Amino acid sequence: MSIQILTDYFLQYGAFFIFLIVLLEYLNLPGFPAGVIMPLSGIWASKGEIHFGVVLILTVLAGLIGSWLLYLIGRLGGKTVLGWYFRKFPTQEPLIREKMEMLRKKGCIGVFISKLLPVARTLISIPAGMIRMNFWTYTVSSFFGVLVWNLVFVGAGYFLGETAILA
């Protein structure tokens, strides 16, 4: 999918497009990778098509909502969901088991660090729910991890966009 097609979607659907793609990514569902949409939205912000703060708020909110939903899945039906997930994606079982053990030991610091790592950042939510991590502790840790991750990607697009405009 080309940058022009993504830009056309943004022009047609506006900020909702950014929110939806980032939400899908944080839910680990198929969609456009947020690693493409977030920098692109930063470029759009640098061109004045959307405010940088709006992009950051939308992406962090989408990340938190996606994280909360996966936390809830882990909390309510984690063993069942995890069994299904392991059958569908057997190669990820060791990673998730490792993250569950890390969460038991590291708690909120483990969530924060995991939110900064590719793949682990979306998967950590289910084990956090399964071990019944305090929801507010989980939310604060997730918020800061999501904020840092998204700020790096949106900010990179914003500053690269500024460079591209000046060139």
Sequence and secondary structure as in RCSB ss.txt:
>XXXX:A:sequence
MSIQILTDYFLQYGAFFIFLIVLLEYLNLPGFPAGVIMPLSGIWASKGEIHFGVVLILTVLAGLIGSWLLYLIGR
LGGKTVLGWYFRKFPTQEPLIREKMEMLRKKGCIGVFISKLLPVARTLISIPAGMIRMNFWTYTVSSFFGVLVWN
LVFVGAGYFLGETAILA
>XXXX:A:secstr
  HHHHHHHHHHHTHHHHHHHHHHHHTT SSS HHHHHHHHHHHHHTTSS HHHHHHHHHHHHHHHHHHHHHHHH
HHHHHHHHHHHHH GGGHHHHHHHHHHHHHHTHHHHHHHTTSTTHHHHTHHHHHHTT  HHHHHHHHHHHHHHHH
HHHHHHHHHHHHHHHH 
